[in-house]
């Protein structure tokens, strides 16, 4: 992985006062940059493909139907190590969704 970010698509599936659900499609060999949130948790549910998720110091590999929970304040990153598009649901729950809650880790 070269550290670049390429999302093939992002679609908001649902949103409410304290949650937001997006469907992300990540190109082969690409990743979302490392980040952490101060007021929300995050969970990635793999719909298709294989994800490599860094959560703090741990690295978790997940395939379709698996999910990985990211607690508030935990640095994390999701990568697509596969040959096909990675499709995941990104579920965020918390009190804030503004950009000032996002920090590069």
Protein Blocks (a to p, Z undefined) as FASTA:
>chain_A
ZZiacdfbdcdfbdcfkbccddddddehiacdddddfkbccddddfbdcddddehjbccd
ddehiacdddehiacddddfbfbdcddddddddjbfcfklpccZZ
